[in-house]
Amino acid sequence: MTPRCEKLESNRSACNCSYGGCPRHGTCCACIRYHLENRELPACAFPDDVEKTWDRSFKRFIETYG
């Protein structure tokens, strides 16, 4: 279940996630929890060109910013 978020609309407009069917889109706390549980980072941790690869691993984050 996705929690209710008071800033949902402003979060959605700033979210660069390219997965259209994401039930967590704009609900940052649920998104971060989901991705950390899967040993990865959310889309907002990556520039758009990297995010679109859907490789959100810690390794890809380090390659991008390291």
N, C-alpha and C positions, 0 to 999 in steps of 0.2 A: 504494500500500500504506500502510495506517495503522499507525504505529509503536505498540509496546506501551507502555502507561502504567501506572505503579505506583499512581497516584491516580485511576484511571479511574472507580471507583464514586463517590467523593466529588465528582469533577468533574461527573459526570452529574447528581447530585442538585442541584448548584448551577447547572447550565447552563439558560439560559432560551430556547434555540433552539426555535422552533416547527416546524421542518422535521423531521417524524417519520422520514424515511428517510435522514437524514444519516449517512454512514459514519464521520464524524469526531466524532460526538457524544461529548463527554467527553474527547477527546484534544486538549487545547488547542493543543499545538504544531502539530499537523497542521491544525487549524481556522484558526489565525492565519495560517499559511503560505498556505493555500488562499485565504482572503479577501483577504489583501494582494496576492497574485498577480492577483486579479480587481479590484483597485483599490477595495476596500471593507473594512469592519471586521466582526468577528464579532458575533454576537447579544449577547454579554455586554457590549458597549460601549454598548448601548442599553437604555432602560427597556422593560418588557414591551409597552406599548401601541405604541411605535414599532417594536420588533422584529417584531411581528406583521404589519407592512406589508411586510416583507421588503426594504425600501429601506435597505440598509446602506452607502450611499455616504458618502464623506467629507463631501459637501455636507449630507446629512441629519444627520450627526453634529454639524456646526457649527450647523445650524439648531436642533437639540435643545439643545445646551449653550452656544452662543455667545450 
